[in-house]
Amino acid sequence: MTTSAAPVYSFRFWMLCLSSFLFSASFNMIIPELPNYLTHLGGADYKGYIIGLFTLTAGLSRPFSGKLTDTVGRLPVMYFGVAVCILCSLLYPLITTVFAFLLLRLVHGFSTGFTPTGESAYIADIVPLEQRGAAIGIFGLAGSLGLAAGPAIGGEFSRYFSLNALFYCSSGMALLSILVLVNLKETLAQPQRFRLGLLRIRRDEIFEPKVMPPFLVMLLTLFCYGAVLTVTPDFSQHLGIANKGLFFTFYTVASIGVRFLAGRASDRYGRVAMLRFSTFTMAASMLLLGLAETKTLFLGAAVLYGIGTGMNSPTLYAWAIDLSHADRRGRAMATVYIALEAGIGIGAFAAGWIYGNDFSSIPYVFWGASLLCLVAFLYVLLGRFPKRAEA
């Protein structure tokens, strides 16, 4: 694996951050409008599938993207994921049936199954160990800004333009995310040419056991995000909030305030110490969200959730890199991303089932998410973990 003596915050670092922001925003900006879109197609009972199917294929593709990242290279994996995102966004306006919509959501998930895996391995290649937490905090902030700002942008955009225009805007933003990467150089030392044989995945290539601790914490805490994505658009409407992405605006602002500092703090005080704070904060935010009956409480919970995830996400990614060997870094990051997709997907399916278009059931969605975050808190509080990968 190549290493770089370039400064942490080099041009390619910032270009990758910009690309991550644009890519994340591109597929998330359509989220606030998809529940209504699916309802108009006659699929009101399938709202939980909007996120669930997307994350299902994202999770299933991780072993492939992890192996290809460590063999073919970081950049080809990124490019493939973005290309899928561009194509799928262009196809949404052509959809006329519930089945076609759900099938497209299934295919769209391949985008996030590939691009973030390549990005994470690339960042790990160019960032020194002693500043890894801070750098990943900034990089994670860029992606999370896209994830959080995307729904807010999309919600506002759809108020003034057509839904089809929103889909085209989503595709255009994905295209921009790949254009800013065209001058980046591959960091894998000896990339191979792609061949079909690389798509055969052995059992030991699916999962990297060294990153089991961050895998479990990611799985437990990302249930929240699946629930938030599925329920908050309808919840916002129920509370009389015109912009169904406003929750994510408050969440984003709060996340910005802590991500960089959290990354530096995890470098200084340790990953586990930071995760104890983050998991407890996320549990409290979900509890508060379940109690929300006013706009103020609803948006206050969004702020608390942003603080929690702002500490949680960069720390988990840095911890996973700490625990992995350089020659298995792509596989390690793919493993953690499997937990991310599984957590979001299970959260979305469960939230859709519990909610069932009955607003009185919303508190139970978020209280269940709070309980899982509390389990994650107890795990990092009571567990004993290695700090670095063993030789």
C-alpha positions as CSV (number, residue, x, y, z in Angstrom):
1,M,0.0,0.0,0.0
2,T,1.3,3.4,-0.8
3,T,1.7,6.1,1.7
4,S,1.9,9.9,1.2
5,A,4.1,12.5,2.6
6,A,1.8,15.2,1.4
7,P,0.1,17.5,4.0
8,V,-3.1,16.0,5.5
9,Y,-5.2,18.7,4.0
10,S,-3.8,18.6,0.5
11,F,-5.7,19.4,-2.7
12,R,-6.8,15.8,-3.3
13,F,-8.0,15.6,0.3
14,W,-10.3,18.6,-0.2
15,M,-11.4,17.3,-3.6
16,L,-12.4,14.0,-2.1
17,C,-14.4,15.9,0.6
18,L,-16.2,17.9,-2.0
19,S,-17.0,14.8,-4.0
20,S,-18.3,13.1,-0.9
21,F,-20.6,16.0,-0.1
22,L,-22.0,16.2,-3.7
23,F,-22.5,12.5,-3.9
24,S,-24.2,12.1,-0.6
25,A,-26.5,15.1,-1.3
26,S,-27.4,13.8,-4.7
27,F,-29.1,10.6,-3.6
28,N,-30.5,12.0,-0.3
29,M,-32.0,15.2,-1.7
30,I,-34.9,13.2,-3.1
31,I,-35.8,11.4,0.2
32,P,-38.3,13.9,1.5
33,E,-40.5,13.6,-1.6
34,L,-40.3,9.9,-2.1
35,P,-43.0,8.9,0.5
36,N,-45.5,11.1,-1.3
37,Y,-44.3,10.0,-4.7
38,L,-44.8,6.3,-3.7
39,T,-48.2,7.1,-2.2
40,H,-49.3,8.7,-5.6
41,L,-48.2,5.5,-7.3
42,G,-50.5,3.5,-4.9
43,G,-47.8,2.2,-2.6
44,A,-48.5,4.0,0.7
45,D,-48.0,0.8,2.6
46,Y,-44.5,0.4,1.3
47,K,-42.8,3.5,2.7
48,G,-40.4,1.5,4.8
49,Y,-39.1,-0.1,1.6
50,I,-37.9,3.3,0.3
51,I,-34.8,3.2,2.5
52,G,-34.8,-0.5,3.2
53,L,-34.4,-1.7,-0.3
54,F,-31.8,0.9,-1.0
55,T,-29.7,-0.2,1.9
56,L,-30.2,-3.9,1.2
57,T,-28.3,-3.8,-2.1
58,A,-25.8,-1.3,-0.6
59,G,-25.0,-3.8,2.1
60,L,-25.0,-6.9,-0.2
61,S,-22.5,-5.1,-2.5
62,R,-20.0,-4.3,0.2
63,P,-18.0,-7.5,0.0
64,F,-17.6,-6.9,-3.7
65,S,-16.7,-3.3,-3.4
66,G,-14.2,-4.1,-0.6
67,K,-12.4,-6.7,-2.6
68,L,-12.3,-4.6,-5.8
69,T,-11.0,-1.6,-3.7
70,D,-8.1,-3.7,-2.6
71,T,-7.4,-5.2,-6.1
72,V,-8.6,-3.0,-8.9
73,G,-8.2,0.3,-7.1
74,R,-9.9,3.0,-5.1
75,L,-10.9,5.3,-8.0
76,P,-12.7,2.7,-10.2
77,V,-14.9,1.7,-7.3
78,M,-15.8,5.3,-6.7
79,Y,-16.5,5.9,-10.3
80,F,-18.8,2.9,-10.7
81,G,-21.0,3.9,-7.7
82,V,-21.4,7.5,-8.9
83,A,-22.4,6.2,-12.4
84,V,-25.1,4.1,-10.9
85,C,-26.4,7.1,-9.0
86,I,-26.5,9.3,-12.1
87,L,-28.4,6.7,-14.1
88,C,-31.0,5.9,-11.4
89,S,-31.8,9.5,-10.8
90,L,-32.5,9.9,-14.5
91,L,-34.9,6.9,-14.5
92,Y,-37.2,8.0,-11.6
93,P,-39.3,10.3,-13.9
94,L,-40.1,7.3,-16.1
95,I,-41.5,5.2,-13.3
96,T,-45.2,4.5,-13.4
97,T,-45.8,1.5,-11.1
98,V,-45.0,0.6,-7.5
99,F,-43.0,-2.5,-8.6
100,A,-40.8,-0.5,-10.9
101,F,-40.2,2.1,-8.2
102,L,-39.1,-0.5,-5.7
103,L,-36.9,-2.2,-8.2
104,L,-35.2,1.1,-9.0
105,R,-34.6,1.7,-5.3
106,L,-33.0,-1.7,-5.1
107,V,-30.6,-0.9,-8.0
108,H,-29.9,2.6,-6.7
109,G,-28.5,1.1,-3.5
110,F,-25.4,-0.1,-5.5
111,S,-24.2,3.5,-5.6
112,T,-23.6,3.8,-1.9
113,G,-22.4,0.2,-1.8
114,F,-19.3,1.2,-3.9
115,T,-18.4,4.9,-3.8
116,P,-18.0,5.3,0.0
117,T,-15.9,2.2,0.3
118,G,-13.4,3.5,-2.2
119,E,-13.4,6.9,-0.7
120,S,-12.7,5.7,2.8
121,A,-9.8,3.5,1.7
122,Y,-8.4,6.4,-0.3
123,I,-8.6,8.8,2.7
124,A,-6.9,6.2,4.9
125,D,-4.0,5.9,2.3
126,I,-3.2,9.7,2.4
127,V,-3.8,10.5,6.1
128,P,-1.0,10.0,8.7
129,L,-2.0,7.8,11.7
130,E,-1.5,10.5,14.3
131,Q,-4.0,12.8,12.6
132,R,-6.4,10.2,11.3
133,G,-9.3,11.0,13.6
134,A,-9.2,14.7,12.8
135,A,-8.9,14.2,9.1
136,I,-11.7,11.6,9.0
137,G,-13.7,14.0,11.1
138,I,-13.5,16.5,8.3
139,F,-14.1,14.0,5.6
140,G,-17.0,12.5,7.5
141,L,-18.4,15.9,8.0
142,A,-18.4,16.5,4.2
143,G,-20.3,13.3,3.6
144,S,-22.7,13.9,6.5
145,L,-23.3,17.4,5.3
146,G,-24.4,16.0,2.1
147,L,-26.6,13.4,3.8
148,A,-28.2,16.0,6.0
149,A,-28.3,19.0,3.7
150,G,-29.6,16.9,0.8
151,P,-33.1,16.5,2.2
152,A,-33.2,20.1,3.3
153,I,-32.2,21.3,-0.2
154,G,-34.5,18.8,-1.9
155,G,-37.5,19.7,0.3
156,E,-37.0,23.4,-0.5
157,F,-36.3,22.8,-4.2
158,S,-39.5,20.7,-4.6
159,R,-41.6,23.7,-3.3
160,Y,-40.6,25.8,-6.4
161,F,-39.9,23.2,-9.1
162,S,-41.4,20.0,-10.3
163,L,-40.6,16.6,-8.9
164,N,-39.0,15.6,-12.2
165,A,-36.7,18.6,-12.0
166,L,-35.7,17.4,-8.5
167,F,-34.6,14.1,-10.0
168,Y,-32.7,15.7,-12.7
169,C,-31.0,18.0,-10.2
170,S,-30.0,14.9,-8.2
171,S,-28.5,13.3,-11.3
172,G,-26.6,16.5,-12.1
173,M,-25.2,16.7,-8.5
174,A,-23.9,13.1,-8.8
175,L,-22.2,14.0,-12.1
176,L,-20.4,16.9,-10.4
177,S,-19.2,14.6,-7.7
178,I,-17.3,12.5,-10.3
179,L,-16.0,15.5,-12.3
180,V,-14.1,16.8,-9.3
181,L,-12.2,13.5,-9.1
182,V,-10.9,13.3,-12.6
183,N,-7.4,14.5,-11.8
184,L,-6.8,12.4,-8.7
185,K,-4.2,9.6,-8.9
186,E,-4.8,6.1,-7.7
187,T,-3.3,5.2,-4.3
188,L,-3.3,1.4,-4.6
189,A,0.3,0.4,-5.2
190,Q,-0.3,-2.3,-7.8
191,P,-3.9,-2.2,-9.1
192,Q,-5.0,-5.1,-11.2
193,R,-7.1,-5.1,-14.4
194,F,-10.7,-6.0,-13.7
195,R,-11.8,-9.5,-14.6
196,L,-14.9,-11.4,-13.8
197,G,-13.0,-13.8,-11.5
198,L,-12.7,-10.9,-9.0
199,L,-16.4,-11.0,-8.4
200,R,-16.1,-14.5,-6.8
201,I,-16.2,-13.8,-3.1
202,R,-14.9,-16.4,-0.7
203,R,-16.4,-16.6,2.8
204,D,-13.3,-15.0,4.4
205,E,-13.6,-12.0,2.0
206,I,-17.1,-11.1,3.2
207,F,-16.2,-10.0,6.7
208,E,-13.1,-8.6,8.4
209,P,-13.2,-10.0,12.0
210,K,-10.7,-7.4,13.3
211,V,-13.3,-4.6,13.1
212,M,-16.1,-6.4,14.9
213,P,-16.3,-3.8,17.7
214,P,-17.0,-0.8,15.4
215,F,-19.2,-3.1,13.3
216,L,-21.5,-3.8,16.3
217,V,-21.6,-0.2,17.5
218,M,-22.4,1.0,13.9
219,L,-25.1,-1.6,13.5
220,L,-26.9,-0.6,16.8
221,T,-26.6,3.1,16.3
222,L,-27.5,3.4,12.6
223,F,-31.0,2.0,13.3
224,C,-31.8,5.6,14.3
225,Y,-31.0,7.0,10.9
226,G,-33.2,4.5,9.1
227,A,-36.0,5.4,11.4
228,V,-35.4,9.2,11.0
229,L,-35.3,8.9,7.2
230,T,-38.5,6.9,7.0
231,V,-40.7,8.7,9.6
232,T,-39.6,12.4,9.9
233,P,-41.0,13.6,6.5
234,D,-44.5,12.5,7.6
235,F,-43.8,13.6,11.2
236,S,-42.8,17.1,10.0
237,Q,-46.0,17.4,8.0
238,H,-48.0,16.3,11.0
239,L,-46.4,19.0,13.1
240,G,-47.2,21.7,10.5
241,I,-43.6,22.1,9.2
242,A,-43.8,23.1,5.5
243,N,-40.2,22.0,4.6
244,K,-40.1,18.3,5.3
245,G,-36.3,18.4,5.3
246,L,-36.0,21.0,8.1
247,F,-35.2,18.3,10.6
248,F,-32.0,17.6,8.6
249,T,-31.1,21.3,8.5
250,F,-30.9,21.5,12.3
251,Y,-29.2,18.1,12.5
252,T,-26.6,19.3,10.0
253,V,-25.8,22.6,11.8
254,A,-25.4,20.7,15.1
255,S,-23.2,18.0,13.4
256,I,-20.9,20.7,11.9
257,G,-20.2,22.1,15.3
258,V,-18.8,18.9,16.8
259,R,-17.4,16.7,14.0
260,F,-13.9,18.2,13.6
261,L,-13.5,18.6,17.4
262,A,-14.7,15.1,18.0
263,G,-12.2,13.7,15.5
264,R,-9.3,15.5,17.3
265,A,-10.6,14.5,20.7
266,S,-10.7,10.8,19.6
267,D,-7.0,11.1,18.5
268,R,-6.2,12.5,22.0
269,Y,-8.5,10.7,24.4
270,G,-9.2,7.5,22.4
271,R,-12.0,6.1,20.2
272,V,-13.8,4.2,22.9
273,A,-14.0,7.2,25.3
274,M,-15.6,9.3,22.5
275,L,-18.1,6.5,21.6
276,R,-19.3,6.4,25.2
277,F,-20.4,10.1,24.9
278,S,-21.8,9.7,21.4
279,T,-23.9,6.6,22.0
280,F,-25.4,8.0,25.1
281,T,-26.2,11.3,23.4
282,M,-27.9,9.5,20.5
283,A,-30.0,7.4,22.9
284,A,-31.2,10.7,24.6
285,S,-32.0,12.3,21.3
286,M,-34.2,9.4,20.2
287,L,-36.0,9.4,23.5
288,L,-36.6,13.2,23.2
289,L,-37.8,12.7,19.6
290,G,-40.4,10.2,20.7
291,L,-41.7,12.7,23.2
292,A,-41.9,15.5,20.7
293,E,-45.3,17.1,20.3
294,T,-44.2,20.6,19.3
295,K,-41.9,22.0,16.6
296,T,-39.5,23.2,19.2
297,L,-39.1,19.8,20.8
298,F,-38.9,18.1,17.4
299,L,-36.1,20.4,16.2
300,G,-34.4,20.3,19.6
301,A,-34.2,16.5,19.2
302,A,-32.7,17.1,15.8
303,V,-29.9,19.2,17.3
304,L,-29.1,16.6,20.0
305,Y,-29.1,13.9,17.3
306,G,-26.7,15.9,15.2
307,I,-24.3,16.3,18.2
308,G,-24.5,12.5,18.8
309,T,-23.8,11.5,15.2
310,G,-21.2,14.2,14.8
311,M,-19.2,12.4,17.5
312,N,-20.1,8.9,16.6
313,S,-19.5,8.6,12.9
314,P,-15.9,9.8,12.5
315,T,-14.8,8.0,15.6
316,L,-16.2,4.7,14.3
317,Y,-14.4,5.0,10.9
318,A,-11.1,6.0,12.5
319,W,-11.4,3.1,14.9
320,A,-12.1,0.6,12.1
321,I,-9.0,1.9,10.2
322,D,-6.9,1.6,13.5
323,L,-8.0,-2.1,13.8
324,S,-7.3,-3.1,10.2
325,H,-4.2,-4.0,8.3
326,A,-3.3,-1.8,5.3
327,D,-3.6,-4.7,2.8
328,R,-7.1,-5.4,4.0
329,R,-8.3,-1.9,4.5
330,G,-10.9,-1.9,1.7
331,R,-12.4,-5.1,3.2
332,A,-12.4,-3.6,6.7
333,M,-14.2,-0.5,5.6
334,A,-16.6,-2.6,3.6
335,T,-17.4,-4.6,6.7
336,V,-18.2,-1.4,8.7
337,Y,-20.3,-0.2,5.8
338,I,-22.2,-3.4,5.9
339,A,-23.2,-2.6,9.5
340,L,-24.1,0.9,8.4
341,E,-26.4,-0.3,5.6
342,A,-27.9,-3.1,7.7
343,G,-28.6,-0.7,10.6
344,I,-30.2,1.8,8.3
345,G,-32.1,-0.8,6.4
346,I,-33.4,-2.7,9.4
347,G,-34.3,0.7,11.0
348,A,-36.3,1.7,7.9
349,F,-38.2,-1.5,7.5
350,A,-39.0,-1.6,11.3
351,A,-39.9,2.0,11.4
352,G,-42.3,1.6,8.4
353,W,-43.9,-1.4,10.0
354,I,-44.3,0.1,13.5
355,Y,-45.5,3.4,12.1
356,G,-48.0,2.0,9.6
357,N,-49.2,5.5,8.7
358,D,-50.6,5.9,12.3
359,F,-49.1,9.0,13.9
360,S,-49.8,7.6,17.4
361,S,-47.2,4.9,16.8
362,I,-44.4,7.3,16.0
363,P,-43.1,7.5,19.6
364,Y,-42.5,3.7,19.7
365,V,-40.3,4.0,16.6
366,F,-37.9,6.4,18.2
367,W,-38.0,4.8,21.7
368,G,-37.0,1.5,20.1
369,A,-34.1,3.3,18.4
370,S,-33.2,4.8,21.7
371,L,-33.0,1.4,23.4
372,L,-30.6,0.1,20.7
373,C,-28.3,3.1,21.2
374,L,-28.4,2.4,24.9
375,V,-27.2,-1.1,24.3
376,A,-24.3,0.3,22.2
377,F,-23.5,2.6,25.1
378,L,-23.3,-0.3,27.5
379,Y,-21.1,-2.3,25.1
380,V,-18.5,0.4,24.8
381,L,-18.8,1.2,28.5
382,L,-18.2,-2.3,29.7
383,G,-16.1,-3.8,26.9
384,R,-12.3,-4.1,26.6
385,F,-10.9,-3.5,23.1
386,P,-7.5,-3.3,21.3
387,K,-6.3,0.1,20.2
388,R,-4.5,-1.0,17.1
389,A,-4.4,-3.9,14.7
390,E,-2.2,-6.8,16.0
391,A,0.7,-7.7,13.8
